[in-house]
């Protein structure tokens, strides 16, 4: 095969791959933007504000929980990272305290065996609502995380497209400098084996 033909084929394939990577990068950027905007608009609409460090509900948290919550103290919740912290370090701790360490299903089962216990029924309702809110916030966190992964993939796609474009242009430059007669693998003359009598 002629070297110029090989260079042309490889460069064309590189340019095609560059186009594919750019399209992938655009789609991944759009995915990131969509996920980020949806999470931000939905969380902002709920107007959930992190308690300040002077808030009594903040002060009853264990030190590790206060350290996580303190990063966002007094802020409006607008992104998935905040939703995850609020769900796991604030709501989860309060659910533990309200339910005495029991889950909603455990409290619900206990309430069914004591149907006249109004305090237990109220505890079940509170834990149910808190568990529901916590799961919704963790869903927002998961969706937001997919958006962050899409952003990283988009950046990698753009970088790979840039590299492929450079390599393709170098291949085209090489094509222009190569003589038309040059072969990719020069033919090696075959010698006939010597006949031994």
C-alpha positions in Angstrom: 0.0 0.0 0.0 1.2 3.4 -0.9 2.3 5.6 2.1 0.1 8.5 0.9 -3.0 6.3 0.7 -2.3 5.0 4.2 -1.8 8.5 5.6 -5.1 9.7 3.9 -7.1 6.7 5.3 -5.7 7.1 8.8 -6.2 10.9 8.8 -9.7 10.6 7.5 -10.5 8.1 10.2 -9.0 10.4 12.8 -11.1 13.3 11.6 -14.2 11.2 11.7 -13.4 10.1 15.3 -12.8 13.8 16.1 -16.3 14.6 14.9 -17.8 11.7 16.9 -16.0 12.8 20.1 -17.1 16.4 19.7 -20.7 15.3 19.2 -20.4 13.0 22.3 -18.9 16.0 24.2 -21.8 18.2 23.2 -24.4 15.6 24.3 -22.6 15.0 27.6 -22.4 18.7 28.2 -26.2 19.0 27.5 -26.8 16.1 29.9 -24.8 17.8 32.6 -26.5 21.1 32.1 -30.0 19.4 32.2 -29.3 17.4 35.3 -27.7 20.4 37.1 -30.5 22.8 36.2 -33.3 20.3 37.2 -31.8 19.6 40.6 -31.0 23.3 41.2 -34.5 24.5 40.2 -36.3 21.7 42.2 -34.2 22.1 45.3 -34.4 25.9 45.2 -38.2 25.8 44.9 -38.3 23.8 48.2 -36.6 26.7 50.0 -34.7 24.4 52.4 -32.2 26.3 54.4 -29.4 24.7 56.4 -29.6 25.6 60.1 -27.1 28.0 61.4 -24.4 26.8 63.8 -26.3 28.6 66.7 -29.5 26.7 65.9 -30.5 24.2 68.7 -31.2 21.5 66.1 -27.6 22.0 64.8 -26.2 21.8 68.3 -27.7 18.4 69.1 -25.9 16.8 66.2 -22.7 14.7 66.9 -19.4 16.4 66.1 -19.0 14.6 62.8 -22.5 15.6 61.6 -21.9 19.2 62.7 -18.6 19.3 60.7 -20.5 18.3 57.6 -23.5 20.5 58.1 -21.3 23.5 59.1 -20.0 23.7 55.5 -23.4 24.9 54.4 -24.7 26.6 57.6 -27.4 29.2 56.8 -27.3 28.5 53.0 -30.2 27.7 50.8 -30.0 24.1 49.4 -29.4 24.3 45.6 -27.3 21.3 44.6 -26.9 17.6 45.0 -23.9 17.7 47.3 -25.9 19.8 49.8 -28.9 17.5 49.5 -26.7 14.5 50.4 -25.3 16.2 53.4 -28.7 17.4 54.6 -30.2 13.9 54.1 -27.4 11.9 55.7 -26.2 14.2 58.5 -29.3 16.1 59.5 -32.5 14.3 58.6 -31.0 10.8 59.3 -29.8 11.9 62.7 -33.1 13.4 63.7 -35.0 10.3 62.4 -32.7 8.2 64.6 -33.5 10.4 67.6 -37.3 10.5 66.9 -37.6 6.7 66.3 -35.2 5.7 69.1 -33.0 4.0 66.5 -35.9 2.1 64.9 -36.7 2.4 61.2 -40.1 3.4 59.8 -41.0 -0.3 59.1 -40.1 -1.3 62.6 -42.2 1.5 64.1 -45.1 0.9 61.7 -45.1 -2.8 62.7 -45.1 -1.8 66.4 -47.9 0.6 65.8 -50.1 -2.0 64.2 -49.8 -4.2 67.3 -50.8 -1.2 69.4 -53.5 0.6 67.4 -54.7 2.7 70.3 -51.3 4.3 71.1 -51.7 7.8 69.6 -48.1 8.9 70.5 -46.7 5.9 68.7 -48.9 6.6 65.6 -47.7 10.2 65.6 -44.1 9.0 65.8 -44.7 6.7 62.9 -46.1 9.6 60.8 -43.2 11.8 61.6 -40.6 9.1 60.8 -42.5 8.3 57.6 -42.4 12.0 56.4 -38.8 12.4 57.4 -37.8 9.1 55.6 -39.7 10.3 52.5 -38.0 13.7 52.4 -34.6 12.0 53.0 -35.1 9.6 50.1 -36.2 12.5 47.8 -33.1 14.4 48.7 -30.9 11.4 48.0 -32.6 10.9 44.7 -31.7 14.5 43.8 -28.2 13.8 44.9 -28.0 10.7 42.6 -29.4 12.6 39.6 -27.0 15.5 40.3 -24.1 13.0 40.5 -24.9 11.6 37.1 -24.7 15.2 35.8 -21.3 15.6 37.4 -20.1 12.4 35.8 -21.4 13.6 32.4 -19.4 16.8 32.8 -16.2 14.8 33.5 -16.9 12.6 30.5 -17.6 15.7 28.3 -14.3 17.2 29.3 -12.5 13.9 28.5 -14.3 13.7 25.2 -13.3 17.3 24.2 -9.7 16.5 25.2 -9.7 13.3 23.2 -11.2 15.2 20.2 -8.5 17.8 20.4 -5.8 15.1 20.5 -7.3 13.3 17.5 -7.6 16.5 15.6 -3.9 17.3 16.1 -2.9 13.7 15.2 -5.1 13.8 12.1 -3.6 17.2 11.0 -0.1 15.8 11.5 -1.1 12.8 9.4 -2.3 15.1 6.6 1.0 17.1 6.8 2.9 13.9 6.5 0.9 12.9 3.5 1.8 16.1 1.7 5.5 15.6 2.4 5.6 11.9 1.4 6.6 11.0 -2.2 3.9 9.3 -4.3 6.0 6.2 -4.8 6.8 5.5 -1.2 5.3 2.3 0.3 4.1 1.6 3.8 6.1 -1.6 4.0 8.8 -1.7 1.3 8.7 -4.9 -0.7 11.4 -7.3 0.2 12.8 -9.2 -2.7 12.4 -12.9 -2.3 15.3 -15.0 -3.2 14.8 -18.5 -4.6 16.1 -21.1 -2.3 19.3 -22.7 -3.4 18.9 -26.2 -4.9 21.1 -28.8 -3.1 22.0 -32.0 -5.1 
